[in-house]
Amino acid sequence: MITVTDLTKRFGQTLAVDRLSFQVESGEVVGFLGPNGAGKSTTIRVLAGYHPATRGSASVAGFDVAKQSLQVRQSIGYLPENVPIYPELRVVEYLRYRAALKGVPARDRKVAVMRAMAKAGIEDVRRKLVGHVSRGYRQRVGLADALVSNPKVLILDEPTSGLDPNQRRRIKEVVRELAEEHTILFSSHILAEVQDVASRILVIHRGTLRADGAPDELVRSSVGRRLVVAAACDEAAMRQLLAGLPIEGVELVEGTNGLTRASAGLTEGADPRAEIGERAVAAGIALQELKLDAPSLEEYFQLMTEGADRAAENEALVGDSETAGAA
Ligand code: ADP
């Protein structure tokens, strides 16, 4: 339903999106997650036909965003980060005006607006002036606007930003309801906002894709996992138990009760538990605990974004010291 291929977008010197590729299948609800400045809005604006790409391509509902922008705009409902306000219009008038603008035939407009208001849960404010409704309702007026032409695809840019917890919960409920009939891509810089609504999460940082998977799948992947071992032995025996395994940054604590606990980072994809079990049996050491600790999704998200920056900085430092060493 949405295909992004090698998409690059520059603003002068700023590389906002850097060779980004992903796909969203029909019926999916995909959370587009990344810190501020990651390139989410830029990607979304390219998809919505508001920015031309610098390089690469994108299509929505089978239409190329560069060559068939009219068809693209008719196929998607787009909720921009800042919903435009027409304070002097009543909600229902505003939506009828938007329906007309989007080419909904005059005879269908009334029904289309009623349906969109029902889906967005704003029938109770239909007679109010847009300028007089709360921010949470205004966001839902924006959602109704996105829905008024009954598009297959909804693209929502930070739909919950600036809302209080109740308003956020309501928006999430609406998105969940809409998921039954629409393919949805929605962005956020807050993990908790996408975690319980999205069936899949794309993590973007500095314009590039860092992760792509179901929320629990992302955590289950070994990135950021730690090995935890506790055994009835001293530190030296624990070191032997762990020698040569695909782990790093081993931390040991020898307890007064004859137990030593170890924790260590795992090389991606590694699971040395069976090996440790066999070694412990061979050495006659009783294991008290042997497990892999998954990071929380929050920790995972940090690892994928800030952690990635730190790794890049470290690499740069290593590079510098190597150069310095060679000189
Ligand atoms: P996000 O939506 O993830 O917060 P954006 O896509 O808004 O990120 O921004 C990505 C980068 O592109 C940022 O460095 C931002 O300053 C820059 N940027 C976005 N829009 C423009 C623009 N119209 N002109 C210049 N720079 C822009």
Residues whose N, C-alpha, C, O or C-beta is under 5 A from the ligand:
A	BS01	ADP	F11 T14 A16 P35 N36 G37 A38 G39 K40 S41 T42
